């Protein structure tokens, strides 16, 4: 197995561990006396719904919303396709339909809510008086600003009629079981699809502070509503959420552990650095390059041959007009800092198969990448400054293309160091 093949196979092992078929069936609750209704949103929602449909022996109805390319056919659960990462009317109508489906239920009924990464954008339902176009503009500006996913989701929860616990409240008095695949650093339920079924510890004031901190142009009406606290989310202790449960069925850490187990099987020592690394993608790339150099010199925390693994969600402050992608931006910055380091290979990709808005999961870096780029007249730093790493790796035919994986446990980064000095 070549180094590139090893990296791609480790990524495959990480994705496989997070697929709904591998992690969801064992977490299903017992059937209720009354009705069972399924709702949900995210890039894995359709695949999760299919597993529920296959395993559930009682009566079942419901609907979930997912991203383009992530749909599957479920005999008893409607699958709706909406856009991502920016919300549209299709997602808004799907969110309204979810609220209708769970309204009027009784205490002996059950709601199974299936959540995964992408759910925030896929079920937009703006707060009273807020237009979808206004919410889209705010979301677009936040995505380009370098704000963390926790900051973005704080704003989303307070500009919504379904997030921040509001879907959970609508299910009352039925029993509510949420099953989630985590795509956020720290696996906080509030941040997975912006927490539609859990209480929110942040406030309208916190959301306004995020907007101001990142210089987001905010309509006067939005500022007034947030200042007055009129769009407040559901808070801890609300009795309407008292009987609900929330279970994370797949996490970034579990996927990193699957990649680590694969590496051990190949005679390579794995080291999981963290499953929750955040920060500017290019800064993280430079830091990781310094660590790889140290390992290659025999001075790091593990001896070569080794595989340095990490997850989380970096951010990109967009200044150029390129094709974006936080994983490829990380990888390009890493590679520039590595230089022509012999025996160091790397892969960075998003486990959902889409890095940024491109249908490309990520890319690979080898000790020969800079030499090959020079031969094609490519200037790596120029591509980095233009936020155009997808074009750089595409020109080298070094992109990682998986298609939609129908799961999402966020960024996957692997640096393979083969020899030590």
KOLZAMI-705959 format. One record per atom (N, C-alpha, C, O): x, y, z. Coordinates in steps of 0.001 Angstrom, whole numbers, plus 500000, padded with zeros to 6 digits. Atoms other than C-alpha are relative to their C-alpha. Example, Ala and Ser with C-alpha at 12.3 -4.5 7.8 and 13.67 -1.06 7.14 Angstrom:
! residues 2
500890498810500000 512300495500507800 500900501200500000 501936501181500665 499180498810499940 513670498940507140 499230501090500730 499739502198500899 
END
This chain:
! residues 421
500849498809500000 500000500000500000 500887501246500000 501764501385500853 499216498769500065 501445503377498983 499572500946501121 498500500766501698 500412499025498981 501424506303501440 498672500672499672 497835500854500556 501264499364500369 498634507981499481 498827499047500196 497768499453500673 501064500987499807 496583504783499506 499689499809501481 498528499659501860 500216500145498562 497088504453503259 499175501159500538 498252500951501326 500748498832499533 495838507991503849 498538499944499556 497629500229500336 501375500066500503 492792507501501650 499214498888500701 498024499044500975 500677501101499314 491985504186503320 499689500367501452 498643499979501974 500272499552498632 492285505734506789 498794500940500019 497948500862500909 501162499118500121 489851508438505700 498729499182499775 497685499471500361 501149500868500241 487526505738504389 499533499301501260 498331499158501484 500364500652498741 487639503947507737 499284500971500927 498338500593501618 500639498986499159 486734507185509521 498568500255499559 497666500350500391 501347499758500523 483745507791507256 499090498802500268 497938498967500671 500809501208499808 482544504193507493 499497499896501433 498353499501501658 500391500099498590 482488504339511307 498838500918500339 498109500669501299 501057499025499712 480089507300511146 498762499800499145 497814500578499259 501190500221500815 477636505875508633 498848499530500887 499067498739501805 501136500391499166 474131505483510097 499813498496500142 499423498026501211 500179501448499904 474034501767509285 500898499387501063 500566498348501635 499046500536499028 477030501260511590 499699500434501421 500107499761502368 500098499431498654 475925503374514528 498591500226500516 498411500379501724 501322499586499544 472192504041514640 499092498883500516 498435499079501539 501002500997499586 470212500762514914 500038499636501480 498985499444502087 499915500406498599 471524499891518391 499445501061500960 499256500781502144 500441498901499135 470271503247519723 498498500268499915 498004501184500573 501424499744500152 466617503003518700 499244499708501298 499541498728501981 500778500213498772 464109503343521567 498927498937499785 498669498542498648 501127500925500159 461285500888522269 498795500715499393 498646501930499528 501191499426500617 458037501408520378 499026500481501067 498949499890502144 500958499462499022 455363503490522138 498654499280499908 498433498452499025 501378500475500073 451761502625522892 499273500706498857 498464500104498150 500667499205501018 450668505404520568 500760500043498681 501343499050498248 499403499803501321 452005506815517303 501509500223500097 502023500625501141 498594499635500133 455620507139516167 500146500937498805 499745500604497689 499778499008501048 456564510238514169 501492500290499919 502133500540500939 498582499715500229 460025510780512657 500134501349499319 499465501621498322 499634498743500646 461394514232511873 501526500120500068 502174499383500811 498555499823499905 464926515439511276 500567500780498838 499885501062497853 499326499198501013 467440517363509243 501496499762500066 502051499511501136 498545500123500067 471039517084508088 500433499171498805 499616498542498132 499467500743501146 473294515526505500 499872498492500187 499856497743499210 500177501430499723 472896512139507218 498551499647500268 498246498477500501 501370500230499547 469163512535507914 499287498924499192 498573498100499762 500695500991500824 467936510462504969 500532498590500273 499753497643500382 499425501310499704 470359507600505646 499610499538501398 499395498346501618 500461500331498656 469414507736509334 498543499554499968 498169498575500615 501413500360500107 465725507655508437 499825498609499398 498947497853499814 500088501325500619 466293504607506243 500272498902501017 499605497867501002 499716501005498975 467818502714509169 498838499862500979 498515498753501404 501184500079499146 464842503614511362 498891499230499289 498251498354499871 501054500648500783 462466502539508601 500230498487499915 499287497703500015 499683501422500135 464264499207508198 499784499228501297 499330498084501279 499995500714498719 464380498352511898 498688500121500774 498427499320501672 501182499713499184 461059499750513152 498855499079499602 498407499114498455 501031500983500331 458407497030513341 498591500548500220 497625499968499725 501311499401499754 455554499277514540 499657500998498898 500451501230497986 500410498977500960 453604501887512575 500937501203500082 501497501500501137 498995498936500074 455705504836511458 499607500983498919 499208500582497826 500169498953501003 455254508168509672 501055501073500261 501726501052501292 499082498901499753 457369511275509242 500636500553498752 500323500139497636 499284499360501099 459632513424507101 501311500561500517 501381501061501639 498707499397499690 463272514506507109 500456500805498792 500010500568497669 499473499171501075 465145517090505066 501507499822499937 502181499818500967 498576500242500179 468605516523503613 500535500810498828 499787501507498143 499331499186501019 471119518043501201 499988499301498642 499770498091498576 499937500602501324 471400517483497439 501020498863499945 502134498991500453 499126501158500124 472904514089496646 499952499061501176 500524497972501119 500037500817498785 472141512730500119 498675499273500181 498459498637501212 501306500624499867 468626511462499454 500080498488499812 500917497986499062 500235501425500205 467598507819499744 498496499789500064 497761500654500542 501426500298499988 464216506171499342 499625499282501281 500179498228501594 500510500608498774 462395505413502590 498524499671499787 497748500569499459 501396500366500258 459113503474502293 498986500779500820 497911501107500318 501005499390499123 457419505172505262 500340501421500439 499527502070501096 499574498670499566 459354508411505789 500302500843498762 501094500445497907 499766499106501129 459260511299503338 501394500620500112 501797501062501187 498680499371500051 462705512577502285 499906501230499101 499545501131497928 500071498730500723 462869516228501226 501421500499499763 502246500469500675 498678499476500331 465901517704499457 499956501528499974 499147502128499266 499901498543499958 466841521304500258 501455500402499794 502318499538499637 498651499537500336 469923523454499714 500861500184501244 500360500343502357 499000499817498946 473096523795501786 501245500590499344 501563500181498228 500123499547498619 474958525789503141 499043501174500215 498760501529501358 500917498877499828 472586528687502459 498561499518499915 498231498731499027 501378500480499954 468907528179503321 499156500510498838 499457501544498241 500930499598501055 466067528347500792 498575499718500448 498340499174501527 501403500206499694 462289528242500691 499625498543500170 498728498228500952 500313501420499856 462273524460500285 500263499534501429 499443498832502021 499690500344498621 463989524041503639 499030500636500974 498661500028501979 500948499314499120 461658526581505200 498671499257500029 498082499074501094 501261500742500045 458598524669504024 500144498650500712 499204498184501357 499772501262499296 460146521433505323 499947500210501512 499375499391502231 500028499701498569 460655523027508747 498573500245500486 498186499770501554 501399499770499638 457055524239508812 499238498677500066 498399498474500943 500648501309500002 455955520702507926 500342499175501227 499496498443501741 499623500721498781 457930519270510855 499165500451501187 498686499624501963 500790499485498888 456129521542513298 498555499521499916 497934499229500938 501371500488500162 452780520495511839 499899498520500390 498927498098501016 500040501440499729 453649516802512123 500027499686501491 499419498709501929 499862500323498574 454507516977515817 498956500704500861 498883500456502064 501004499285499208 451663519255516881 498825499066500307 498476498208499496 501180500764499643 448716517732518700 500255498570500422 499311497785500517 499699501362499558 450520514575519821 499630499829501469 499440500802502199 500382500322498627 449671512818523078 501187499425500766 502238499145500190 498917500464499138 451756511608525999 500449498587499672 501586498226499976 499592501367500336 451744508005524715 500545499882498584 500769498774498097 499364499982501323 453141509043521307 501504500198500142 501993500593501201 498539499881500020 456829509083520357 500437500793498783 499964500550497673 499337499295501095 458836511532518255 501466499603499996 502150499739501010 498577500274500184 462213510369516927 500545501095499092 500160501202497927 499398498910500772 464258513361515791 501414499605499606 502222499255500466 498713500424500545 467266512594513568 500764501233499528 500338501918498598 499241498792500304 469916515312513437 501429499672499608 502020498710500098 498592500132500388 473295515663511767 500471501311499410 499690502248499245 499419498786500546 475625518250510314 499263500475498765 498847499673497929 500742499408501109 473987520626507861 498567500304500347 497880501002499601 501390499811499633 470692520597509717 499602501447500199 498453501814499951 500327498585499772 470908524293510590 499518500677498731 498510501384498742 500368499358501262 470778525396506965 498813499324499333 498060499966498601 501017500764500713 468406522664505834 498594500202500551 497620499929499849 501351499737499465 465518523603508163 499897501428500526 499711501640501724 500113498604499570 465423527411508216 498538500378500204 497690500094499358 501332499459499761 462348528956509760 500192501302500764 500248501300501993 499645498729499367 462995532642510432 499049500403501117 497867500058501105 500797499466498900 461786534315513612 498896500910499463 498991501421498347 501119499153500408 458526536268513464 500491501379499570 501214502052500305 499619498688500503 458999539362511348 501302500026499233 501676501063498685 498720500073500717 462287538181509815 499794499261498688 499227498168498671 500126500645501293 462412537388506108 501120499010499744 502220499150500279 498983501001500317 464268534399504717 501188500634499298 502328500240499546 498901499324500685 466316536685502455 500912500720500992 502133500717500838 499195499323498981 467429538699505484 500850498994500779 502026499235501052 499262501021499265 468399535542507351 501118499417499146 502206499146499656 498974500508500913 470292534255504291 501184500959499932 502337500528499937 498922499015500094 472271537490504064 500873499975501254 502098500056501165 499250500058498746 473256537295507744 500838498721500048 502006498754500437 499277501279500000 474222533616507397 501183500045499060 502272499584499402 498916499918500989 476282534299504277 501158500837500544 502322500468500386 498957499135499455 478167537108505997 500750499305501141 501970499432501245 499348500720498907 478858534970509071 500933498922499465 502037498749499981 499180501073500565 480182532093506944 501295500534499409 502299499823499385 498804499401500600 482668534463505276 500858500751501012 501970501174500697 499345499104499049 483661536275508457 501094499357500835 501876500058501478 499076500685499103 485743533609510186 499384499662501341 500088499192502235 500677500364498754 483158533132512941 500039498493500192 499999497736499222 500011501429499707 483265529759514683 498597499451499806 497622500200499746 501308500614500183 480470527244514208 499124500254501221 497910500406501078 500791499718498801 479388527830517829 499411501407499939 498266501617500341 500502498630500127 479071531569517143 498886500073498961 497852500702499186 501009499980501064 477173531012513903 498700499381500496 497618499916500254 501207500676499530 474775528593515562 499301500761501120 498083500661501266 500626499144499002 474200530965518470 499071501001499319 497947501218499771 500841499060500741 472895533505515976 498812499279499374 497678499752499451 501084500749500641 470889530889514093 498885499657500987 497705499755500649 501016500382499020 469127529764517276 499075501160500343 497894500955500624 500795498852499591 467937533282518004 499306500704498845 498575501672499056 500708499459501156 466754534056514496 499032498968499440 498681499019498261 500749501150500476 464601530936514302 498739499750500802 498637500132501968 501210500471499322 461151529554515124 500018498487500211 499025497924500672 499945501451499828 462336525917515180 501245499550500752 501240498490501378 498753500370499326 465900525895516551 499969500470501458 498986501051501917 499912499551498619 467053526549520105 498925499415500898 498404500106501773 500965500688499165 464669523988521627 498560500131499575 497692499492500169 501396499721500357 461542525204519838 499309498785499380 498118498578499612 500593501231500533 460981521950517900 499676499043501143 498628498397501139 500247500859498853 461308520044521163 498761500400500761 497977499536501155 501183499503499300 458687522231522843 498731499657499212 497699499333499800 501167500301500838 456332521661519892 499582498542500109 498419498212499873 500307501433499876 456547517890520482 499233499675501274 498551498652501338 500637500245498700 455243518166524062 498489499823499827 497878500590499084 499481500861498920 453615516130525637 500518498650499546 500759497782500385 499487501284500467 454830513283523408 501414499762500538 502135500704500866 498620500319499656 458001511459524371 500889500352498806 500557500041497663 499089499554501055 460927512905522397 501361499353500190 501979499467501249 498674500608500007 464077510961521524 500761500567498816 500364500368497668 499151499460501067 466770512767519540 501234499132499847 501935498861500822 498803500760500329 469469510702517832 500818500859499038 500312501293498003 499211499024500750 472334512779516462 501367499459499622 501979498694500367 498612500207500428 475548512435514503 500680501354500133 500280502321499485 499378498716499676 477874515143515794 501011500435498943 501855499657498497 499023499412500914 479746517425513444 500646501230500615 501266502023499905 499508498773499382 480748520055515997 501074499694501042 500993498676501728 498981500194498972 483840520420518193 499376499985501388 498634500897501752 500546500108498662 482970519265521690 498673499282500091 498213498982501193 501247500784500048 479759517476520591 498876500611500840 498072499878501418 501036499349499209 477534520064522298 498657499889499272 498536500363498142 501306500134500664 473874519202521530 499410501327499523 498668501349498541 500510498693500429 473090522945521304 500475500372498602 499802501120497892 499406499584501260 475327523208518248 499762499020498863 500035499348497708 500306500961501059 474284520081516343 498668500405499375 497620500296500012 501182499461500691 471811521490513783 499371501149500778 498171501397500659 500438498858499190 471546524482516165 498982499618501073 498160500439501481 500755500410498824 469837522433518868 498502500174499958 497958500809500861 501451499782500047 466176522300517781 499212499299501103 498069499668501375 500755500753498991 465235519832520537 500582500108501400 500145499389502299 499380499875498681 467419520951523466 499986501451500464 499912502379499659 499972498657499427 467505523916525814 501289500726499623 502323500104499376 498901499142500449 469808526809524951 500482500880501150 499697501614501750 499449499182498907 472130528430527495 500456501378499535 500813502219500360 499624498675500490 472957531377525226 498761500881499880 497631500409500001 501095499030499984 470856534511524884 499977500856498746 500894500822497926 500075499016501083 469676537125522420 501187500959500061 501734501339499026 498857499099499842 472405539377523854 501281499354499475 502122500027498879 498827500707500527 475005536721523025 499996500009498472 501036500222497850 500097500005501456 473750536497519443 500358501368499423 501067501459498421 499693498648500467 473926540269519031 501487500291500144 502078500951499290 498565499795499798 477455540276520451 500809499318498900 501823499859498458 499314500685501101 478515537723517798 499927500843498733 500935501040498054 500169499182501209 477101539872515011 500880501243500046 501509501602499051 499183498788499871 478841542978516335 501487499682499961 502270500418499361 498580500363499944 482139541193516997 500564499758498607 501731500054498349 499514500302501343 482373540114513364 499564501041498968 499725500841497764 500331498904500904 481058543353511911 498930499652498989 498983500116497851 501053500429500925 477959541764510369 498937501090499899 498397501535500912 501045499001500217 475560544273508843 498655499399500410 498255498357499890 501207500562499411 472317543758510764 498822500930499779 498910502112500114 501183499151500164 468842545038509819 499543500584501336 499686499948502380 500428499319498783 467412547504512332 499013499149500788 499104499070502013 501009500818499315 464475545198513113 500669498858500765 500277498569501896 499307501107499337 466830542299513954 500688500489501264 500604499856502317 499300499445498835 468895544470516268 499004500349501115 499268500081502287 500989499633498996 465787545772518031 499430498777500708 499269498783501928 500585501202499407 464327542300518572 500997499304500926 500623498819501994 498991500633499162 467601540922519925 500264500816501260 500412500262502349 499790499137498832 468132543913522198 498870499849501012 499102499874502221 501158500123499112 464625543483523601 499813498585500525 499004498354501424 500127501385499561 465064539725524000 498721499329499549 498307498336500147 501287500550500431 461860539018522080 500142498729499180 499156498030498950 499778501239500741 463453536194520068 500763498983500856 501552498193500338 499253500878499095 464722534328523117 499651498539499751 498507498199499446 500160501434500207 465225530572522797 499513499328501277 499341499982502306 500480500775498853 464037527808525148 501161499773500969 502258499400500554 498923500031499012 466031527772528381 499979498719500842 498948498053500935 499939501175499125 467222524969530716 498942500079501099 498657501149501636 501028500063498983 464564523828533150 498590500114499462 497630499961500217 501342499912500571 461663524295530750 499322498631500130 499846497650499603 500628501296499757 459224521532531800 499548499283498736 499362498066498744 500445500626501252 458148520935528199 501087499132499373 500797498318498496 498904500852500471 461578519378527539 500396498965501050 501360498222500865 499609500845498880 461619517452530811 500081498522499685 500935497829500239 500003501436500295 460833514027529327 500789499612498772 500749498454498358 499274500303501242 463065514271526263 501393499462500293 501970499740501344 498631500515499892 466361512444525721 500764500345498727 500179500511497657 499129499646501126 469302513245523461 501195499055500027 501907498983501029 498884500945500076 471835510631522319 500809500238498735 500258500289497635 499100499872501148 474843511142520067 500447498596499597 501056497877500391 499725501374500451 475263507987517991 501334499871499276 501859498764499147 498684500020500653 478470508947516140 500680501336500245 500034502384500199 499242498801499677 481218511448516969 501284500062499180 501730499046498646 498691499900500656 484405512795515389 501047499109500664 501866498503499974 499016500819499297 486419510999518079 499894498539499595 500915497882499392 500178501390500405 484930507631517149 500577499752498605 501173498705498353 499458500158501353 485873508172513515 501524500070499998 502182499324499272 498541499950499890 489418509190514438 500541498691500566 501589498211500134 499565501280499434 489679506024516537 499938498882498964 500783497986498974 500073500994501071 488563503952513541 501186500142499052 501759499144498616 498823499773500849 491296505566511422 501268499547500703 502168498993500072 498837500423499223 493801504927514217 500130498490500004 501235497964499870 499971501468500015 492841501237514358 500474499491498650 501226498519498581 499531500394501331 493352500982510609 501507500193499874 502204499326499345 498564499722500085 496795502579510879 500808498946500755 501835498481500262 499283501036499227 497864500118513585 500080498704499214 501095498009499240 500010501211500813 496862497296511294 500988500037498859 501361498995498321 499000499848501063 499278498680508716 501404500180500554 502339500464499805 498682499859499386 502149498837511191 500431501431500215 501622501706500362 499710498579499813 501915502608511612 499413500436501339 498253500140501627 500468499558498683 501636504177515079 499122501238499851 499574502243499304 500862498815500093 498656506552515311 500119500861501251 500393500367502344 500109499070498878 498456509622517501 498838500937499719 498898501753498799 501142499102500139 495084511339517883 500305501273500787 500396501247502015 499643498731499366 495902514976518596 498797500623500692 498896501054501841 501223499451499431 492352516199519175 498884499826498990 499122499800497782 501162500057500887 488847515847517782 499284501340499931 498205501436499348 500712498724499920 488008519501518382 500901501196499712 500803502222500385 499103498900500353 490671521673516758 499244501059499211 498564500756498231 500616498862500672 489428525109515738 501083501036499689 502255500831500006 499053498951500362 491062528292514452 500063500183498497 499483499402497742 499825499756501430 492005529754511088 500699498812499357 501722498346499858 499489501205500640 492668526870508699 501485500107499674 502241499160499890 498591499871500392 495976528251507465 500913500059501223 502052499594501167 499185499980498775 497215528896511014 500164498593500565 501252498209500995 499932501380499533 496362525348512040 500951499194499110 501704498350499595 499107500690500922 498163524120508940 501462500253500310 502272499325500310 498607499684499672 501357525935509842 500422499337501318 501547498852501437 499676500630498730 501196524620513421 500216498498499829 501128497923500423 499872501441500234 500702521053512208 501293499680499239 501906498636499460 498747500213500731 503651521413509832 501182500023500962 502111499226500826 498927499944499001 505876522396512759 500067498702500796 501152498210501104 500020501272499275 504757519273514610 500548498874499137 501325498046499611 499502501050500899 505401517063511578 501507500083499837 502180499053499810 498545499836500087 508907518524511219 500670499463501264 501708498806501184 499414500480498739 509582517781514896 500012498484500049 501000497883500471 500057501465500018 508443514174514498 501033499452499030 501707498466499327 499024500457500989 510577513804511382 501434500124500510 502312499375500081 498669499846499403 513583515019513398 500195499065501198 501263499047501808 499911500880498847 512832512430516080 499774500713501314 500154500197502366 500179499193498794 511808515142518569 498533500146500416 498233500867501368 501410499825499715 508025514795518576 499482499050501061 500255498315501676 500609500838498964 505575513019520892 499849498541499602 499449497721500428 500125501368500479 505609509851518775 501088499762498965 501540500697498305 498932500318500937 508180508057516664 499432499525498668 498395498863498622 500379500448501335 507925507480512920 500329498498499858 501251497997500501 501112499519500820 506376505753511108 498754500211500850 498400499369501676 501168499670499187 503313507415512560 498976500775499172 499284501325498115 501086499274500645 499988508937511603 499409500964501013 498841500542502020 500534498954499124 498996512239513227 498579500311499549 498364500764498424 501406499866500348 495195512439513311 499355501138500787 499669501344501959 500740498954499302 492925515343514162 498683500270499293 498518499989498106 501295499612500533 489366516564513698 499600501343500560 500428502049501136 500488498708499551 487229519559514549 499447500793498844 499007500219497847 500486499141501081 486205522512512431 500766501304499992 500551502166500844 499279498742500148 488587525216511310 499111501020499298 498017500692498838 500736498943500677 487430528502509855 500893500660498962 502119500549499011 499285499255501033 488406530589506853 499414501402499935 498218501575499700 500414498625500242 488250534358506755 500239500287498526 501384500377498082 499892499912501449 487515534875503075 500444501403499592 499792502398499906 499487498724500528 489588537604501438 500157499949498484 500118500982497815 499862500157501444 490060536194497941 498684499605499369 497643499596500026 501207500367500736 487592535104495294 500121498591499431 499549498286498384 499796501362500475 488665531477494943 498853499079500360 497781499527500767 501048501006499819 486709528246495327 499912499502501439 499103498623501736 500158500255498576 487277528037499082 500352498597500442 501106497889499775 499765501311499413 487299524923501266 500971500071501160 502162500299500948 499107499841498853 488674524960504820 501011498861500095 502127499072500569 499060501106499919 490255521505504553 501145500145498999 502303499888499330 498930499817500977 492143522242501360 500826501238500322 502017501279500012 499216498834499579 493140525657502720 500995499592501085 502158499995501055 499092500555498989 494571523886505781 501143499237499334 502310499431499674 498991500865500619 496379521397503551 501023500801499207 502213500491499246 499069499187500773 497889524032501269 500933500776500920 502130500874500650 499143499303499037 499140526059504238 500980499031500651 502146499371500848 499134501036499442 500532522875505775 501142499684499045 502309499648499435 498998500385500988 502314521946502574 501035501075499743 502221500778499605 499048498898500192 503858525378502058 500988500028501155 502185500230500952 499116499981498830 505221525220505607 500898498763500055 502023498832500550 499170501217500027 506454521636505127 501143500133499023 502240499638499282 498985499932501047 508371522501501977 500172498631499353 499200497901499158 499721501279500652 510050519513500351 500369498939501031 501335498201500838 499686500943498923 509983517425503540 499857498568499505 498763498136499141 500041501392500429 510901513870502606 499238499159501015 499365499352502224 500665500946499121 508688511154503990 498806500538500748 498328499892501680 501191499451499344 505797513418505011 498889500154498956 499042500846497949 501177499977500869 502396512931503375 498809500453500849 498826500305502071 501151499534499228 499033514396504356 498722499937499176 498744499998497946 501333499941500599 495321514269503640 499118500819500927 499174500663502147 501002499248499245 492629516706504747 498716499991499194 498718500303498004 501268500114500717 488972516222503880 498841500124500970 498989499892502169 501216499939499194 485443516776505122 499268498668499864 499101498158498756 500592501334500005 483690513557506091 498645499944499310 498133498852499067 501254500047500746 480480514613504330 500218499959498498 499262499828497733 499690500046501423 482271514639500973 499978501352499322 500212501444498116 500074498653500575 481896518402500480 500828500946500862 500505501164502030 499166499041499286 484621520870501488 499651501396499519 499935501749498374 500506498701500434 483157524357501433 498715499796499225 497774499181499727 501179500199500851 480646524461498594 500318499118498797 499469498933497924 499584500821501133 482581522218496203 499652498529500237 499725498067501375 500256501433499867 481597518560495524 501305499200500050 501456498182499375 498679500582499815 485147517660496565 500247499921501500 500086500915502208 499834500175498555 485950516230500001 501252500694500522 501238501246501622 498739499428499544 489546517475500203 501108499696499012 500895499719497800 498860500227500884 492997516656498860 501121499300500769 501045499124501985 498815500619499409 496346514941499482 501233500830499668 501280501540498664 498711499323500183 499864516336499841 501106498961500082 501064498068500929 498864500922499990 503095514491499058 501305500801499992 501284502008499750 498717499284500060 506812515351499251 500313500569498622 501214501397498485 499738499543501370 506650515940495474 499002501048499521 499075501491498375 501052499083500439 503673518304495414 500569501340499530 500161501850498486 499447498701500395 505727521515495304 500744499913498673 500645500809497835 499259500181501257 507954520166492538 499034499874498823 499246500489497778 500978500178501067 504968519079490456 499273501308499715 499001501629498558 500678498714500187 503244522432491039 500878500958499203 500401501650498304 499080499118500726 506315524305489850 500055499636498523 500137500509497659 499969500444501384 506354522197486712 498801500457499201 498871500588497979 501206499521500676 502831523380485937 499835501513500101 498838502072499644 500068498547499869 503594527002486777 499046500476501084 498599501623501062 500904499639498909 501424526967489897 500783500612501152 501829500090501539 499354499329498872 502364529336492717 499144499752501240 498113500406501402 500848500393498866 501054527770495974 499529501170500852 498352501241501206 500389498911499113 501090530941498044 498955500909499354 498100501454500053 501001499176500681 499097532845495412 498622499361500109 497621500049500307 501283500693499859 496396530184495530 499483500103501437 498280500234501660 500411499888498604 496374530339499328 499414501381500280 498371501490500924 500479498645499745 495958534111499394 498674500273499301 497907501132499738 501265499833500722 493094533829496894 498910499085500544 497810499039499993 500951501000499476 491345531182499044 499557499058498880 498368498788498712 500301500777501209 491567528976495964 500740498671499991 501231498239498948 499246501258499919 493143525742497188 499367498891499182 500075498011498692 500631501037500829 490546523616495379 500552500030498576 500788498981497976 499457499894501361 491847524953492057 501436499485499952 501831498841498981 498613500463499942 495452524256493111 500068498475499954 500765497904499115 499923501456499937 494871520620494032 499296499343498813 499679498254498385 500661500525501182 492480520098491136 500930499971498798 500907499018498019 499052499956501107 495184521158488666 501038498888500093 501565498436499076 499037501082499789 497479518524490199 499350498622499998 500043497609500101 500763501246499928 494749515855490154 500219499312501354 500292498086501430 499795500524498654 495275515428493896 498787500203500908 498896500082502128 501212499836499205 491701516100495010 499510498645500507 499770497609499895 500679501182499471 489826513587497164 498510500181499708 497863501064500271 501400499903500410 486405513032495591 499294498714500388 499622497642499879 500720501171499515 484014510677497361 498540499984499580 497893498937499621 501432499875500124 480595511942496411 499395500159501388 500111500043502383 500633499855498685 478050512510499203 500160498717500814 499860497632500317 499789501175499162 478885510160502082 498772499666500844 498700498586501432 501223500156499196 475472510586503794 500305499850501484 499576499183502218 499710499817498589 477140511241507110 500822501266500129 501137501910499128 499213498781499826 479105514095508659 500502500088501432 499741500413502343 499367499772498703 481525514120511587 501140501015499847 502120501015500592 499155498821500200 483331517161510248 501375499699499426 501559498704498725 498696500070500651 486989517667509325 500778498754500420 500692498288501556 499086501112499736 489438514795509051 501360500401499452 501494500753498281 498637499649500412 493161515490508953 500950498879500405 500910498402501539 499045501071499722 495903512889508723 501348500358499390 501434500645498196 498633499716500463 499662513515508456 500832498744500253 500990498305501392 499218501230499927 501795510471507715 501483500348499948 501959500904498958 498565499778499939 505442510716508788 500669498632499961 500522497848500898 499478501341500207 507362507712507474 501368499756500627 501649498661501113 498625500195499506 510946508293508583 500396501122500931 499955502263500787 499417498989499099 512767510079511376 501466500153499712 502129499204499293 498580499730500257 516161511690511052 500879499171500918 502104499264500848 
END
